[in-house]
Amino acid sequence: MLDRVLRERPQVRFVRTGNADSNAAMLRINHQLGFKPYIAHCVWQVETDKVLDYLNSAA
């Protein structure tokens, strides 16, 4: 895809990509290509039963 972007859109100056911090293989490839961290985010997940228990105990 990067080759295609460079070929078809030579005016492009930046490419943004993303993958999980746990994906060491892809992180290594991105690093070798010259990608640098731009932004990070964290996703939290919880079971709804635990949320309801918490809310009921706080009431």
PQR file with spaces between the fields and no chain letter, atoms N, CA, C, O and H, PARSE charges and radii, in Angstrom:
ATOM       1  N    MET     1       0.819   -1.173    0.000 -0.4000 1.5000
ATOM       2  CA   MET     1       0.000    0.000    0.000 -0.0000 2.0000
ATOM       3  C    MET     1       0.877    1.256    0.000  0.5500 1.7000
ATOM       4  O    MET     1       0.580    2.227   -0.696 -0.5500 1.4000
ATOM       5  N    LEU     2       1.951    1.228    0.781 -0.4000 1.5000
ATOM       6  CA   LEU     2       2.834    2.395    0.790 -0.0000 2.0000
ATOM       7  C    LEU     2       3.422    2.645   -0.589  0.5500 1.7000
ATOM       8  O    LEU     2       3.530    3.792   -1.022 -0.5500 1.4000
ATOM       9  H    LEU     2       2.192    0.440    1.346  0.4000 1.0000
ATOM      10  N    ASP     3       3.803    1.583   -1.278 -0.4000 1.5000
ATOM      11  CA   ASP     3       4.332    1.716   -2.630 -0.0000 2.0000
ATOM      12  C    ASP     3       3.289    2.357   -3.548  0.5500 1.7000
ATOM      13  O    ASP     3       3.614    3.230   -4.352 -0.5500 1.4000
ATOM      14  H    ASP     3       3.715    0.651   -0.926  0.4000 1.0000
ATOM      15  N    ARG     4       2.054    1.921   -3.424 -0.4000 1.5000
ATOM      16  CA   ARG     4       0.981    2.465   -4.257 -0.0000 2.0000
ATOM      17  C    ARG     4       0.740    3.940   -3.955  0.5500 1.7000
ATOM      18  O    ARG     4       0.564    4.743   -4.872 -0.5500 1.4000
ATOM      19  H    ARG     4       1.790    1.211   -2.771  0.4000 1.0000
ATOM      20  N    VAL     5       0.732    4.295   -2.680 -0.4000 1.5000
ATOM      21  CA   VAL     5       0.539    5.699   -2.298 -0.0000 2.0000
ATOM      22  C    VAL     5       1.650    6.555   -2.898  0.5500 1.7000
ATOM      23  O    VAL     5       1.385    7.613   -3.470 -0.5500 1.4000
ATOM      24  H    VAL     5       0.875    3.643   -1.936  0.4000 1.0000
ATOM      25  N    LEU     6       2.887    6.098   -2.766 -0.4000 1.5000
ATOM      26  CA   LEU     6       4.019    6.857   -3.301 -0.0000 2.0000
ATOM      27  C    LEU     6       3.946    6.997   -4.822  0.5500 1.7000
ATOM      28  O    LEU     6       4.307    8.037   -5.372 -0.5500 1.4000
ATOM      29  H    LEU     6       3.102    5.239   -2.301  0.4000 1.0000
ATOM      30  N    ARG     7       3.483    5.958   -5.488 -0.4000 1.5000
ATOM      31  CA   ARG     7       3.367    5.973   -6.938 -0.0000 2.0000
ATOM      32  C    ARG     7       2.217    6.852   -7.424  0.5500 1.7000
ATOM      33  O    ARG     7       2.385    7.676   -8.324 -0.5500 1.4000
ATOM      34  H    ARG     7       3.190    5.113   -5.041  0.4000 1.0000
ATOM      35  N    GLU     8       1.043    6.662   -6.813 -0.4000 1.5000
ATOM      36  CA   GLU     8      -0.161    7.326   -7.307 -0.0000 2.0000
ATOM      37  C    GLU     8      -0.402    8.710   -6.712  0.5500 1.7000
ATOM      38  O    GLU     8      -1.145    9.510   -7.282 -0.5500 1.4000
ATOM      39  H    GLU     8       0.907    5.993   -6.082  0.4000 1.0000
ATOM      40  N    ARG     9       0.211    8.992   -5.589 -0.4000 1.5000
ATOM      41  CA   ARG     9       0.003   10.281   -4.918 -0.0000 2.0000
ATOM      42  C    ARG     9       1.338   10.841   -4.422  0.5500 1.7000
ATOM      43  O    ARG     9       1.575   10.904   -3.216 -0.5500 1.4000
ATOM      44  H    ARG     9       0.814    8.342   -5.127  0.4000 1.0000
ATOM      45  N    PRO    10       2.198   11.242   -5.340 -0.5600 1.5000
ATOM      46  CA   PRO    10       3.535   11.707   -4.945  0.2800 2.0000
ATOM      47  C    PRO    10       3.529   12.955   -4.069  0.5500 1.7000
ATOM      48  O    PRO    10       4.539   13.274   -3.442 -0.5500 1.4000
ATOM      49  N    GLN    11       2.409   13.659   -4.020 -0.4000 1.5000
ATOM      50  CA   GLN    11       2.327   14.867   -3.193 -0.0000 2.0000
ATOM      51  C    GLN    11       2.154   14.549   -1.708  0.5500 1.7000
ATOM      52  O    GLN    11       2.316   15.436   -0.869 -0.5500 1.4000
ATOM      53  H    GLN    11       1.589   13.400   -4.529  0.4000 1.0000
ATOM      54  N    VAL    12       1.833   13.313   -1.372 -0.4000 1.5000
ATOM      55  CA   VAL    12       1.615   12.922    0.017 -0.0000 2.0000
ATOM      56  C    VAL    12       2.917   13.058    0.805  0.5500 1.7000
ATOM      57  O    VAL    12       3.972   12.592    0.376 -0.5500 1.4000
ATOM      58  H    VAL    12       1.701   12.592   -2.053  0.4000 1.0000
ATOM      59  N    ARG    13       2.821   13.703    1.961 -0.4000 1.5000
ATOM      60  CA   ARG    13       3.996   13.916    2.797 -0.0000 2.0000
ATOM      61  C    ARG    13       3.977   13.097    4.077  0.5500 1.7000
ATOM      62  O    ARG    13       5.029   12.847    4.666 -0.5500 1.4000
ATOM      63  H    ARG    13       1.964   14.082    2.310  0.4000 1.0000
ATOM      64  N    PHE    14       2.797   12.676    4.515 -0.4000 1.5000
ATOM      65  CA   PHE    14       2.679   11.937    5.762 -0.0000 2.0000
ATOM      66  C    PHE    14       1.747   10.750    5.570  0.5500 1.7000
ATOM      67  O    PHE    14       0.777   10.816    4.816 -0.5500 1.4000
ATOM      68  H    PHE    14       1.942   12.879    4.036  0.4000 1.0000
ATOM      69  N    VAL    15       2.062    9.665    6.269 -0.4000 1.5000
ATOM      70  CA   VAL    15       1.212    8.482    6.298 -0.0000 2.0000
ATOM      71  C    VAL    15       1.015    8.122    7.761  0.5500 1.7000
ATOM      72  O    VAL    15       1.981    8.047    8.521 -0.5500 1.4000
ATOM      73  H    VAL    15       2.851    9.612    6.882  0.4000 1.0000
ATOM      74  N    ARG    16      -0.217    7.901    8.153 -0.4000 1.5000
ATOM      75  CA   ARG    16      -0.522    7.530    9.532 -0.0000 2.0000
ATOM      76  C    ARG    16      -1.013    6.085    9.551  0.5500 1.7000
ATOM      77  O    ARG    16      -1.816    5.682    8.709 -0.5500 1.4000
ATOM      78  H    ARG    16      -1.001    7.961    7.536  0.4000 1.0000
ATOM      79  N    THR    17      -0.533    5.326   10.501 -0.4000 1.5000
ATOM      80  CA   THR    17      -0.948    3.935   10.649 -0.0000 2.0000
ATOM      81  C    THR    17      -1.179    3.657   12.128  0.5500 1.7000
ATOM      82  O    THR    17      -0.897    4.511   12.968 -0.5500 1.4000
ATOM      83  H    THR    17       0.119    5.654   11.185  0.4000 1.0000
ATOM      84  N    GLY    18      -1.673    2.510   12.446 -0.4000 1.5000
ATOM      85  CA   GLY    18      -1.899    2.187   13.850 -0.0000 2.0000
ATOM      86  C    GLY    18      -1.936    0.696   14.071  0.5500 1.7000
ATOM      87  O    GLY    18      -2.340   -0.065   13.192 -0.5500 1.4000
ATOM      88  H    GLY    18      -1.903    1.816   11.763  0.4000 1.0000
ATOM      89  N    ASN    19      -1.520    0.289   15.228 -0.4000 1.5000
ATOM      90  CA   ASN    19      -1.618   -1.102   15.635 -0.0000 2.0000
ATOM      91  C    ASN    19      -1.433   -1.202   17.149  0.5500 1.7000
ATOM      92  O    ASN    19      -1.006   -0.248   17.800 -0.5500 1.4000
ATOM      93  H    ASN    19      -1.192    0.908   15.942  0.4000 1.0000
ATOM      94  N    ALA    20      -1.755   -2.348   17.682 -0.4000 1.5000
ATOM      95  CA   ALA    20      -1.697   -2.565   19.127 -0.0000 2.0000
ATOM      96  C    ALA    20      -0.263   -2.581   19.627  0.5500 1.7000
ATOM      97  O    ALA    20       0.642   -3.030   18.922 -0.5500 1.4000
ATOM      98  H    ALA    20      -2.102   -3.122   17.153  0.4000 1.0000
ATOM      99  N    ASP    21      -0.058   -2.094   20.834 -0.4000 1.5000
ATOM     100  CA   ASP    21       1.273   -2.133   21.449 -0.0000 2.0000
ATOM     101  C    ASP    21       1.759   -3.570   21.637  0.5500 1.7000
ATOM     102  O    ASP    21       2.963   -3.803   21.750 -0.5500 1.4000
ATOM     103  H    ASP    21      -0.793   -1.729   21.406  0.4000 1.0000
ATOM     104  N    SER    22       0.856   -4.517   21.670 -0.4000 1.5000
ATOM     105  CA   SER    22       1.236   -5.917   21.863 -0.0000 2.0000
ATOM     106  C    SER    22       1.671   -6.587   20.555  0.5500 1.7000
ATOM     107  O    SER    22       2.117   -7.734   20.573 -0.5500 1.4000
ATOM     108  H    SER    22      -0.122   -4.328   21.578  0.4000 1.0000
ATOM     109  N    ASN    23       1.548   -5.893   19.433 -0.4000 1.5000
ATOM     110  CA   ASN    23       1.899   -6.460   18.135 -0.0000 2.0000
ATOM     111  C    ASN    23       3.355   -6.123   17.795  0.5500 1.7000
ATOM     112  O    ASN    23       3.626   -5.252   16.969 -0.5500 1.4000
ATOM     113  H    ASN    23       1.186   -4.961   19.418  0.4000 1.0000
ATOM     114  N    ALA    24       4.274   -6.821   18.442 -0.4000 1.5000
ATOM     115  CA   ALA    24       5.704   -6.524   18.314 -0.0000 2.0000
ATOM     116  C    ALA    24       6.198   -6.628   16.869  0.5500 1.7000
ATOM     117  O    ALA    24       7.019   -5.820   16.436 -0.5500 1.4000
ATOM     118  H    ALA    24       4.054   -7.528   19.113  0.4000 1.0000
ATOM     119  N    ALA    25       5.708   -7.608   16.131 -0.4000 1.5000
ATOM     120  CA   ALA    25       6.165   -7.792   14.751 -0.0000 2.0000
ATOM     121  C    ALA    25       5.826   -6.581   13.890  0.5500 1.7000
ATOM     122  O    ALA    25       6.674   -6.089   13.144 -0.5500 1.4000
ATOM     123  H    ALA    25       5.041   -8.265   16.483  0.4000 1.0000
ATOM     124  N    MET    26       4.590   -6.100   13.991 -0.4000 1.5000
ATOM     125  CA   MET    26       4.188   -4.937   13.180 -0.0000 2.0000
ATOM     126  C    MET    26       4.856   -3.672   13.672  0.5500 1.7000
ATOM     127  O    MET    26       5.216   -2.813   12.867 -0.5500 1.4000
ATOM     128  H    MET    26       3.902   -6.499   14.596  0.4000 1.0000
ATOM     129  N    LEU    27       5.031   -3.537   14.979 -0.4000 1.5000
ATOM     130  CA   LEU    27       5.748   -2.374   15.513 -0.0000 2.0000
ATOM     131  C    LEU    27       7.179   -2.325   14.978  0.5500 1.7000
ATOM     132  O    LEU    27       7.692   -1.254   14.655 -0.5500 1.4000
ATOM     133  H    LEU    27       4.739   -4.235   15.633  0.4000 1.0000
ATOM     134  N    ARG    28       7.811   -3.480   14.887 -0.4000 1.5000
ATOM     135  CA   ARG    28       9.181   -3.554   14.368 -0.0000 2.0000
ATOM     136  C    ARG    28       9.219   -3.118   12.900  0.5500 1.7000
ATOM     137  O    ARG    28      10.100   -2.358   12.496 -0.5500 1.4000
ATOM     138  H    ARG    28       7.395   -4.350   15.150  0.4000 1.0000
ATOM     139  N    ILE    29       8.262   -3.602   12.108 -0.4000 1.5000
ATOM     140  CA   ILE    29       8.196   -3.212   10.697 -0.0000 2.0000
ATOM     141  C    ILE    29       7.963   -1.709   10.575  0.5500 1.7000
ATOM     142  O    ILE    29       8.646   -1.036    9.803 -0.5500 1.4000
ATOM     143  H    ILE    29       7.547   -4.219   12.436  0.4000 1.0000
ATOM     144  N    ASN    30       7.014   -1.188   11.324 -0.4000 1.5000
ATOM     145  CA   ASN    30       6.736    0.253   11.267 -0.0000 2.0000
ATOM     146  C    ASN    30       7.970    1.057   11.651  0.5500 1.7000
ATOM     147  O    ASN    30       8.267    2.077   11.028 -0.5500 1.4000
ATOM     148  H    ASN    30       6.459   -1.735   11.951  0.4000 1.0000
ATOM     149  N    HIS    31       8.686    0.606   12.668 -0.4000 1.5000
ATOM     150  CA   HIS    31       9.913    1.295   13.099 -0.0000 2.0000
ATOM     151  C    HIS    31      10.962    1.259   11.979  0.5500 1.7000
ATOM     152  O    HIS    31      11.609    2.269   11.701 -0.5500 1.4000
ATOM     153  H    HIS    31       8.445   -0.222   13.174  0.4000 1.0000
ATOM     154  N    GLN    32      11.129    0.100   11.343 -0.4000 1.5000
ATOM     155  CA   GLN    32      12.096   -0.030   10.257 -0.0000 2.0000
ATOM     156  C    GLN    32      11.732    0.858    9.068  0.5500 1.7000
ATOM     157  O    GLN    32      12.615    1.340    8.358 -0.5500 1.4000
ATOM     158  H    GLN    32      10.604   -0.721   11.570  0.4000 1.0000
ATOM     159  N    LEU    33      10.439    1.075    8.851 -0.4000 1.5000
ATOM     160  CA   LEU    33       9.992    1.952    7.764 -0.0000 2.0000
ATOM     161  C    LEU    33      10.161    3.430    8.115  0.5500 1.7000
ATOM     162  O    LEU    33      10.059    4.295    7.245 -0.5500 1.4000
ATOM     163  H    LEU    33       9.722    0.684    9.427  0.4000 1.0000
ATOM     164  N    GLY    34      10.417    3.713    9.381 -0.4000 1.5000
ATOM     165  CA   GLY    34      10.620    5.099    9.785 -0.0000 2.0000
ATOM     166  C    GLY    34       9.434    5.735   10.484  0.5500 1.7000
ATOM     167  O    GLY    34       9.465    6.925   10.797 -0.5500 1.4000
ATOM     168  H    GLY    34      10.500    3.010   10.088  0.4000 1.0000
ATOM     169  N    PHE    35       8.381    4.955   10.737 -0.4000 1.5000
ATOM     170  CA   PHE    35       7.239    5.493   11.469 -0.0000 2.0000
ATOM     171  C    PHE    35       7.663    5.811   12.895  0.5500 1.7000
ATOM     172  O    PHE    35       8.484    5.110   13.486 -0.5500 1.4000
ATOM     173  H    PHE    35       8.356    3.988   10.483  0.4000 1.0000
ATOM     174  N    LYS    36       7.092    6.876   13.431 -0.4000 1.5000
ATOM     175  CA   LYS    36       7.352    7.276   14.814 -0.0000 2.0000
ATOM     176  C    LYS    36       6.017    7.438   15.525  0.5500 1.7000
ATOM     177  O    LYS    36       5.011    7.746   14.886 -0.5500 1.4000
ATOM     178  H    LYS    36       6.425    7.445   12.951  0.4000 1.0000
ATOM     179  N    PRO    37       5.993    7.233   16.855 -0.5600 1.5000
ATOM     180  CA   PRO    37       4.729    7.416   17.587  0.2800 2.0000
ATOM     181  C    PRO    37       4.175    8.824   17.380  0.5500 1.7000
ATOM     182  O    PRO    37       4.905    9.813   17.441 -0.5500 1.4000
ATOM     183  N    TYR    38       2.880    8.886   17.137 -0.4000 1.5000
ATOM     184  CA   TYR    38       2.201   10.157   16.919 -0.0000 2.0000
ATOM     185  C    TYR    38       1.175   10.414   18.012  0.5500 1.7000
ATOM     186  O    TYR    38       1.094   11.511   18.564 -0.5500 1.4000
ATOM     187  H    TYR    38       2.288    8.082   17.088  0.4000 1.0000
ATOM     188  N    ILE    39       0.403    9.396   18.310 -0.4000 1.5000
ATOM     189  CA   ILE    39      -0.661    9.529   19.309 -0.0000 2.0000
ATOM     190  C    ILE    39      -0.912    8.138   19.907  0.5500 1.7000
ATOM     191  O    ILE    39      -0.700    7.121   19.247 -0.5500 1.4000
ATOM     192  H    ILE    39       0.469    8.505   17.862  0.4000 1.0000
ATOM     193  N    ALA    40      -1.351    8.113   21.126 -0.4000 1.5000
ATOM     194  CA   ALA    40      -1.675    6.843   21.786 -0.0000 2.0000
ATOM     195  C    ALA    40      -3.021    6.978   22.472  0.5500 1.7000
ATOM     196  O    ALA    40      -3.408    8.069   22.889 -0.5500 1.4000
ATOM     197  H    ALA    40      -1.523    8.939   21.663  0.4000 1.0000
ATOM     198  N    HIS    41      -3.718    5.887   22.586 -0.4000 1.5000
ATOM     199  CA   HIS    41      -4.971    5.888   23.339 -0.0000 2.0000
ATOM     200  C    HIS    41      -5.120    4.554   24.058  0.5500 1.7000
ATOM     201  O    HIS    41      -4.519    3.545   23.692 -0.5500 1.4000
ATOM     202  H    HIS    41      -3.403    5.000   22.248  0.4000 1.0000
ATOM     203  N    CYS    42      -5.929    4.594   25.073 -0.4000 1.5000
ATOM     204  CA   CYS    42      -6.140    3.418   25.906 -0.0000 2.0000
ATOM     205  C    CYS    42      -7.628    3.073   25.889  0.5500 1.7000
ATOM     206  O    CYS    42      -8.479    3.956   25.999 -0.5500 1.4000
ATOM     207  H    CYS    42      -6.417    5.414   25.371  0.4000 1.0000
ATOM     208  N    VAL    43      -7.925    1.815   25.752 -0.4000 1.5000
ATOM     209  CA   VAL    43      -9.311    1.362   25.737 -0.0000 2.0000
ATOM     210  C    VAL    43      -9.530    0.484   26.967  0.5500 1.7000
ATOM     211  O    VAL    43      -8.789   -0.471   27.201 -0.5500 1.4000
ATOM     212  H    VAL    43      -7.233    1.098   25.663  0.4000 1.0000
ATOM     213  N    TRP    44     -10.552    0.819   27.746 -0.4000 1.5000
ATOM     214  CA   TRP    44     -10.888    0.055   28.940 -0.0000 2.0000
ATOM     215  C    TRP    44     -12.117   -0.794   28.656  0.5500 1.7000
ATOM     216  O    TRP    44     -13.000   -0.403   27.892 -0.5500 1.4000
ATOM     217  H    TRP    44     -11.154    1.595   27.555  0.4000 1.0000
ATOM     218  N    GLN    45     -12.157   -1.952   29.278 -0.4000 1.5000
ATOM     219  CA   GLN    45     -13.278   -2.852   29.092 -0.0000 2.0000
ATOM     220  C    GLN    45     -13.667   -3.428   30.447  0.5500 1.7000
ATOM     221  O    GLN    45     -12.806   -3.783   31.252 -0.5500 1.4000
ATOM     222  H    GLN    45     -11.440   -2.270   29.898  0.4000 1.0000
ATOM     223  N    VAL    46     -14.976   -3.517   30.693 -0.4000 1.5000
ATOM     224  CA   VAL    46     -15.458   -4.062   31.954 -0.0000 2.0000
ATOM     225  C    VAL    46     -16.781   -4.785   31.699  0.5500 1.7000
ATOM     226  O    VAL    46     -17.541   -4.421   30.801 -0.5500 1.4000
ATOM     227  H    VAL    46     -15.676   -3.229   30.040  0.4000 1.0000
ATOM     228  N    GLU    47     -17.034   -5.799   32.491 -0.4000 1.5000
ATOM     229  CA   GLU    47     -18.304   -6.518   32.381 -0.0000 2.0000
ATOM     230  C    GLU    47     -19.419   -5.654   32.959  0.5500 1.7000
ATOM     231  O    GLU    47     -19.236   -5.007   33.991 -0.5500 1.4000
ATOM     232  H    GLU    47     -16.417   -6.095   33.220  0.4000 1.0000
ATOM     233  N    THR    48     -20.555   -5.642   32.307 -0.4000 1.5000
ATOM     234  CA   THR    48     -21.662   -4.792   32.763 -0.0000 2.0000
ATOM     235  C    THR    48     -22.136   -5.167   34.160  0.5500 1.7000
ATOM     236  O    THR    48     -22.565   -4.296   34.917 -0.5500 1.4000
ATOM     237  H    THR    48     -20.704   -6.166   31.469  0.4000 1.0000
ATOM     238  N    ASP    49     -22.066   -6.454   34.517 -0.4000 1.5000
ATOM     239  CA   ASP    49     -22.475   -6.860   35.866 -0.0000 2.0000
ATOM     240  C    ASP    49     -21.631   -6.164   36.932  0.5500 1.7000
ATOM     241  O    ASP    49     -22.148   -5.774   37.978 -0.5500 1.4000
ATOM     242  H    ASP    49     -21.717   -7.161   33.902  0.4000 1.0000
ATOM     243  N    LYS    50     -20.348   -6.010   36.672 -0.4000 1.5000
ATOM     244  CA   LYS    50     -19.465   -5.337   37.630 -0.0000 2.0000
ATOM     245  C    LYS    50     -19.808   -3.859   37.751  0.5500 1.7000
ATOM     246  O    LYS    50     -19.748   -3.289   38.840 -0.5500 1.4000
ATOM     247  H    LYS    50     -19.928   -6.328   35.822  0.4000 1.0000
ATOM     248  N    VAL    51     -20.168   -3.239   36.632 -0.4000 1.5000
ATOM     249  CA   VAL    51     -20.578   -1.833   36.669 -0.0000 2.0000
ATOM     250  C    VAL    51     -21.853   -1.683   37.487  0.5500 1.7000
ATOM     251  O    VAL    51     -21.959   -0.792   38.330 -0.5500 1.4000
ATOM     252  H    VAL    51     -20.218   -3.702   35.747  0.4000 1.0000
ATOM     253  N    LEU    52     -22.811   -2.552   37.235 -0.4000 1.5000
ATOM     254  CA   LEU    52     -24.077   -2.491   37.991 -0.0000 2.0000
ATOM     255  C    LEU    52     -23.834   -2.720   39.480  0.5500 1.7000
ATOM     256  O    LEU    52     -24.417   -2.024   40.311 -0.5500 1.4000
ATOM     257  H    LEU    52     -22.725   -3.275   36.551  0.4000 1.0000
ATOM     258  N    ASP    53     -22.987   -3.682   39.829 -0.4000 1.5000
ATOM     259  CA   ASP    53     -22.668   -3.911   41.254 -0.0000 2.0000
ATOM     260  C    ASP    53     -22.065   -2.666   41.872  0.5500 1.7000
ATOM     261  O    ASP    53     -22.439   -2.279   42.980 -0.5500 1.4000
ATOM     262  H    ASP    53     -22.514   -4.248   39.154  0.4000 1.0000
ATOM     263  N    TYR    54     -21.145   -2.040   41.179 -0.4000 1.5000
ATOM     264  CA   TYR    54     -20.498   -0.825   41.677 -0.0000 2.0000
ATOM     265  C    TYR    54     -21.529    0.290   41.872  0.5500 1.7000
ATOM     266  O    TYR    54     -21.557    0.942   42.916 -0.5500 1.4000
ATOM     267  H    TYR    54     -20.841   -2.354   40.279  0.4000 1.0000
ATOM     268  N    LEU    55     -22.363    0.500   40.873 -0.4000 1.5000
ATOM     269  CA   LEU    55     -23.361    1.558   40.955 -0.0000 2.0000
ATOM     270  C    LEU    55     -24.358    1.304   42.080  0.5500 1.7000
ATOM     271  O    LEU    55     -24.751    2.232   42.786 -0.5500 1.4000
ATOM     272  H    LEU    55     -22.340   -0.030   40.025  0.4000 1.0000
ATOM     273  N    ASN    56     -24.762    0.062   42.246 -0.4000 1.5000
ATOM     274  CA   ASN    56     -25.714   -0.279   43.313 -0.0000 2.0000
ATOM     275  C    ASN    56     -25.093   -0.108   44.692  0.5500 1.7000
ATOM     276  O    ASN    56     -25.787    0.266   45.637 -0.5500 1.4000
ATOM     277  H    ASN    56     -24.442   -0.692   41.673  0.4000 1.0000
ATOM     278  N    SER    57     -23.810   -0.372   44.821 -0.4000 1.5000
ATOM     279  CA   SER    57     -23.147   -0.219   46.132 -0.0000 2.0000
ATOM     280  C    SER    57     -22.881    1.241   46.448  0.5500 1.7000
ATOM     281  O    SER    57     -22.752    1.601   47.619 -0.5500 1.4000
ATOM     282  H    SER    57     -23.246   -0.676   44.053  0.4000 1.0000
ATOM     283  N    ALA    58     -22.795    2.085   45.439 -0.4000 1.5000
ATOM     284  CA   ALA    58     -22.542    3.506   45.674 -0.0000 2.0000
ATOM     285  C    ALA    58     -23.814    4.279   46.002  0.5500 1.7000
ATOM     286  O    ALA    58     -23.746    5.413   46.476 -0.5500 1.4000
ATOM     287  H    ALA    58     -22.900    1.792   44.489  0.4000 1.0000
ATOM     288  N    ALA    59     -24.958    3.681   45.754 -0.4000 1.5000
ATOM     289  CA   ALA    59     -26.240    4.376   45.966 -0.0000 2.0000
ATOM     290  C    ALA    59     -26.645    4.428   47.403  0.5500 1.7000
ATOM     291  O    ALA    59     -27.696    4.980   47.729 -0.5500 1.4000
ATOM     292  H    ALA    59     -25.013    2.760   45.368  0.4000 1.0000
